[in-house]
Amino acid sequence: MTTLFRGLLAATLLCCCALAAEAQGLVTIDSGRFIVLQGNQPIAVERFEYVQTGDSLVISAVVERKARDASGTEVRFDKTSQTIVGASDFSIRGYLSNQAFDGHNTIKTVSPSDTGLVISTEVDGAGDMVQLVRPPGRVFVMDPLVFTLFDVICRSVAPQTFSKRPIQLVTLGPASTTTEAIITSAGADTVRWGGKRVIARRFVMTDPGSRFTVWMDPKGRMLRLEHDGSGLAVIREEPESPKAKKKAASAK
């Protein structure tokens, strides 16, 4: 089992490296930052980037925040992730995350096949693996504290018109599972973003244990996410206005 696990992890890493190495044809589709708020207080920053290489999208996220360890002391929490999906249909091709917290390092991978999902976990060099039956349709990864993964869902459903529809999730945790979530259209809002008013499409996403309200722009970019009942919100950082850029340049 250990040999198989390490072989799978190595193959995933090599796949990611190979994609990154394809310097020819790399196109950055989008990049930015999400600000994570708890009760209107910033608690984390998540940088993200979408890069197209051939027929794949490589979606990277870097999370920096403070969290409390087992003793209640506030310590640094760092997490990086890389999601590989089909550029045309957002079908999952691979996932890798690396989390450093409280003196421990946790690596998780998702390797899909036509009928299954192999989930591997390594904590401080020791690992295990579980194989799940792949549900029909598109599958989206949910990994704790990586909010770019919600943005991936937004971009996938943006071209679609629906009042209510199911989506399939593979949720990573102590016991990784697949589950069905329901996305319900909640109409449109006019929000101010980037110095102008934007018509944002709003929907509610529910699964057996949580409920989120999400706003996305016409391109499918997630502008805001709220977790019902907890006071947690995630806001896409607005671009610097031309006036602010000009002022910053003149101050140099």
C-alpha positions in Angstrom: 0.0 0.0 0.0 2.8 2.4 0.9 4.6 1.8 -2.4 1.4 2.2 -4.4 0.6 5.4 -2.5 4.0 6.9 -3.1 3.9 5.9 -6.8 0.6 7.7 -7.2 1.8 10.8 -5.4 4.9 10.9 -7.6 2.9 10.4 -10.7 0.6 13.3 -9.7 3.5 15.6 -9.0 5.2 14.7 -12.2 2.0 15.5 -14.1 1.7 18.9 -12.4 5.4 19.6 -13.2 5.0 18.6 -16.8 2.0 20.9 -17.2 3.9 23.8 -15.7 6.9 23.1 -17.9 5.0 23.6 -21.1 6.2 27.2 -21.5 4.9 27.3 -25.0 1.2 28.1 -25.1 0.8 29.0 -21.5 -2.0 31.6 -21.1 -3.0 33.3 -17.8 -6.8 33.4 -18.0 -7.3 35.2 -14.6 -5.7 35.9 -11.3 -6.5 37.7 -8.1 -7.0 37.5 -4.4 -9.9 36.4 -2.2 -10.1 38.1 1.2 -11.7 35.9 3.9 -13.7 37.6 6.6 -15.1 36.4 9.9 -17.6 38.9 11.3 -16.2 41.6 8.9 -12.7 41.1 10.2 -10.1 39.8 7.7 -8.6 36.5 8.8 -7.0 35.1 5.6 -5.8 35.9 2.1 -6.0 33.5 -0.8 -4.2 34.2 -4.1 -5.4 32.3 -7.2 -4.4 31.9 -10.8 -6.0 30.2 -13.8 -3.5 29.2 -16.5 -4.5 27.4 -19.7 -2.1 25.0 -21.2 -3.3 23.1 -24.3 -6.8 21.6 -23.5 -6.3 21.9 -19.7 -6.7 24.6 -17.1 -4.3 24.6 -14.2 -5.9 26.4 -11.2 -3.5 27.3 -8.4 -4.4 28.7 -4.9 -2.1 29.9 -2.1 -3.8 30.3 1.3 -2.2 32.4 4.1 -4.0 32.7 7.5 -3.7 32.4 11.2 -5.4 29.5 13.1 -5.4 28.2 16.6 -3.5 25.0 17.4 -4.6 22.3 19.9 -3.4 24.5 22.8 -5.4 27.5 21.6 -2.3 29.4 20.5 -2.6 31.4 17.2 -0.1 30.0 14.7 0.5 30.3 11.0 -1.5 28.2 8.5 -0.3 27.8 4.9 -2.0 25.8 2.2 -1.4 25.5 -1.5 -3.4 23.6 -4.1 -3.4 22.9 -7.8 -6.5 21.7 -9.6 -6.3 20.4 -13.2 -9.5 20.4 -15.3 -10.5 20.3 -18.9 -10.5 23.7 -20.4 -13.7 23.2 -22.3 -15.9 21.4 -19.7 -14.1 21.7 -16.3 -14.0 17.9 -16.0 -11.6 17.0 -13.1 -8.2 15.6 -14.2 -6.3 15.8 -11.0 -5.9 17.6 -7.7 -3.1 18.2 -5.2 -2.9 20.2 -2.0 -0.2 20.7 0.6 -1.0 22.0 4.1 1.4 23.2 6.7 -0.1 23.8 10.2 0.9 23.2 13.8 4.2 21.5 12.9 2.5 19.0 10.6 2.5 18.7 6.8 -0.5 17.1 5.0 -0.5 16.3 1.3 -3.7 15.2 -0.4 -4.3 14.1 -4.0 -7.3 13.2 -6.1 -6.7 11.0 -9.1 -9.8 10.3 -11.2 -10.5 7.5 -13.7 -13.6 6.8 -15.7 -15.3 4.9 -12.9 -13.4 5.8 -9.7 -11.6 8.4 -7.6 -8.4 7.5 -5.8 -7.9 9.8 -2.7 -4.5 9.7 -1.1 -3.4 11.4 2.1 0.1 11.7 3.5 0.7 13.3 7.0 4.4 13.8 8.0 5.5 11.1 5.6 3.0 8.4 6.5 0.1 7.9 4.2 -2.9 5.9 3.1 -5.3 5.7 0.2 -9.0 5.1 -0.5 -10.8 4.5 -3.7 -14.3 5.8 -4.2 -16.9 5.2 -6.9 -17.0 8.1 -9.2 -20.5 9.7 -9.4 -21.9 10.4 -12.8 -21.4 13.9 -14.4 -18.8 16.5 -13.4 -17.1 16.1 -10.1 -15.8 19.1 -8.1 -13.3 18.9 -5.3 -14.0 20.5 -1.9 -10.9 20.9 0.3 -11.2 22.7 3.6 -10.2 26.4 3.5 -9.6 26.5 -0.2 -12.3 28.9 -1.5 -10.9 29.0 -5.1 -12.7 25.6 -5.5 -16.0 27.4 -5.2 -14.9 29.8 -8.0 -14.3 26.7 -10.1 -17.9 25.6 -9.6 -19.1 29.1 -10.5 -17.2 29.1 -13.8 -18.5 25.7 -14.7 -22.2 26.5 -14.2 -22.0 30.1 -15.5 -23.0 29.2 -19.1 -26.0 27.2 -17.9 -29.6 28.3 -17.3 -31.4 26.5 -14.4 -33.6 27.1 -11.5 -32.2 24.1 -9.5 -29.6 21.5 -10.3 -27.4 18.9 -8.6 -23.6 18.8 -8.6 -21.3 16.1 -7.5 -18.6 16.8 -4.9 -15.7 14.9 -3.5 -15.1 16.3 -0.1 -11.6 15.8 1.4 -11.2 15.3 5.1 -10.4 12.7 7.8 -12.9 10.5 5.9 -13.1 11.7 2.3 -16.5 11.1 0.7 -18.6 11.9 -2.4 -21.8 13.7 -1.9 -24.5 15.6 -3.9 -25.0 19.3 -3.5 -27.9 21.3 -4.9 -27.5 24.7 -6.6 -30.6 26.9 -6.6 -30.8 30.1 -8.6 -31.7 33.1 -6.4 -32.0 35.8 -9.1 -29.7 38.7 -9.8 -28.3 41.5 -7.7 -26.7 44.8 -8.7 -23.4 45.1 -6.8 -20.6 47.6 -6.9 -17.3 46.0 -7.9 -14.2 47.4 -9.6 -15.5 50.9 -9.4 -18.7 50.3 -11.3 -22.1 48.5 -10.9 -22.1 44.9 -12.0 -25.1 42.6 -12.5 -24.2 39.6 -10.4 -25.9 36.3 -10.6 -26.8 34.9 -7.2 -27.3 31.3 -6.2 -27.6 29.1 -3.1 -25.5 25.9 -2.7 -26.6 23.4 -0.1 -25.2 20.0 0.8 -26.2 17.8 3.8 -24.2 19.8 6.2 -23.9 23.4 5.0 -25.4 26.2 3.0 -23.6 28.9 1.0 -24.8 32.0 -0.9 -22.6 32.9 -3.9 -22.5 35.9 -6.2 -20.7 35.7 -9.5 -20.3 38.1 -12.4 -21.4 37.5 -16.0 -18.1 35.7 -16.7 -18.6 33.3 -13.9 -16.0 34.8 -11.6 -17.0 34.5 -7.9 -17.3 38.0 -6.4 -18.6 37.0 -2.9 -19.5 33.9 -0.9 -21.3 33.8 2.5 -21.6 30.8 4.7 -25.0 31.0 6.3 -25.1 31.2 10.1 -21.3 31.5 10.8 -20.5 35.1 9.7 -17.9 33.8 7.3 -17.6 35.7 4.0 -15.2 35.6 1.1 -14.8 38.6 -1.2 -12.8 38.8 -4.4 -10.5 41.8 -4.0 -11.4 44.6 -6.4 -8.8 45.8 -8.9 -7.0 49.0 -8.2 -8.8 52.0 -9.8 -7.0 54.0 -12.5 -7.1 57.0 -10.2 -5.3 55.1 -7.4 -2.8 53.6 -9.9 -2.0 57.1 -11.1 -1.6 58.5 -7.6 0.7 55.6 -6.6 2.8 56.1 -9.7 3.2 59.8 -9.1 4.3 59.2 -5.5 7.3 57.1 -6.6 
